[in-house]
Amino acid sequence: MDARTTKLAEAQEAAVIVGVDVAKRAHWARVIDPRGRELVKPLRFDNSRVGFLRLEQVLAEALGGVGLERVIVGLEPSGHYWKPLAWHLYSRGIRVVLVNPYHVKCSKELDDNSQLKSDRKDALLVASLVQQGRFLGAYFPEGAYADLRVLVTERFHLKRRLNSAINRLRGMLDEYFPEYEGVFRDLLGKASWWVLRHCPFPQDVLEYDPEGLATSLKLATRGRVGMKRARVLMRAASESVGVKVGPASARQKLYCLLDEIEFYRRQLEVVEARMRELLERLPEAKLLMSIPGVGPLVAATVLGEVGDFRRFRHWKQLRKLAGYNLVAQSSGQKEGRSVISKRGRPVLRHILYLAALATVTRSGEFRALYESLRMRQRNPLKGKQALVAVATKILRIMFALVKSGQEYCPGKLLGRCQQQLAEAAA
């Protein structure tokens, strides 16, 4: 019996089905029996405790009217608005499932052949999709898993804002001092940071004498950068083709960007420190970090996105959660190219790709796996494709380690054919 058939049997097993279209202030609910007949009038209830209790009362009356005891509540997850209702129902022991909003959108014209969209109609569509077994189980992480999920999301947003501020800084330097990145490759390095704070524009640099500039750079970097870099910087400043107008406003904008970057860096340090603390409360974290290239932040992000590994029966469920499952579009004699679906958790997919980069660089056996994927005779992979395959392999290894309770063993990574290809590449 496949997963879809199992869900269909669960939905039709003597249960009242409730479809809810969620919104910020108020929700709409439609209640049907296992055969799809509506049991009560469409219900509009507030996103509040009073509204939730009203929904429970209506459900109790519907159950009593048909002589059933089980309820399945299907939600169309719209942003974060569904979470308070879902947690309330979950705490009351009511089963909550999720329906893909894209499925609701595609099925809205099936019944009445109309483009009409309303909250009342969508709630009934959600209930019908649950009745057909087209839903996903809702996962409610608790304890350290819940804390990590919140922090992983926050770290993702902080990193994105930090990268945006850095890109804006690069754009500003391209305008006013385009030669700058030829002198300092790392904009956030100690030497570069001192220059940006004290003499960010060519005219500022030229006000220094070489000895004074070199001394300041030595103090900022504890002697690692000195006269040689100072001369290169002064030469770049003297030959700069950057914009000369509006220096006062440009300076103010630059200092705002530097303050913004410092703020996000401090926030990231706090969040990452807390993530490392939470890892100590999860015994499987040590198993994940036994894989070469998987550090505390990678392990914390994976556990925050996945939750408890033991809730999955097969590693392929994890692969689909990450959006690393392969899909292809084929029709008639045309065979489409296989690509990853990317219909999963993007943060999980991204961190696994970064982990693949690290493991291929630091671990001999993972490097051998990467080379074997690129050199195999049948369907050799390109560089990024091979890294995606390695990322998927890491996820599979993580699942096996948690299930077995054993740390990573390098000798079990490569199969016989891959070992032969790796030896040939060496």
Protein Blocks (a to p, Z undefined) as FASTA:
>chain_A
ZZklmmmmmmmnopacddddddfkbccdddddfkopafbdcddddddfklmmmmmmmmmm
mmmmnopabdcdddddehjlmmmmmmmmmmnopacddddfklmmmmmmmmnopabdcfkl
mmmmmmmmmmnopacdddddehjllmmmmmmmmmmmmmmmmmmmmmmmmmmmmmmmmmlm
mmmmblmbmklmmmmmmmmbfklmmmpcfklmmmmmmmmnnopacfkmmmmmmmmmmmpc
bdfehklmmmmmmmmmmmmmmmmmmmmmmmmmmmmmmmmmpmklmmmmmpghiafklmmm
mmmmnopaklpfbfklmmmmnopaccdddehjbccddddfkiacfklmmmmmmmmmmmmm
mpmklmmmmmmmmmpmghpacfklmmmmmmmmmmmmmmmmmmnopacdfklmpcfklmmm
mmmmZZ
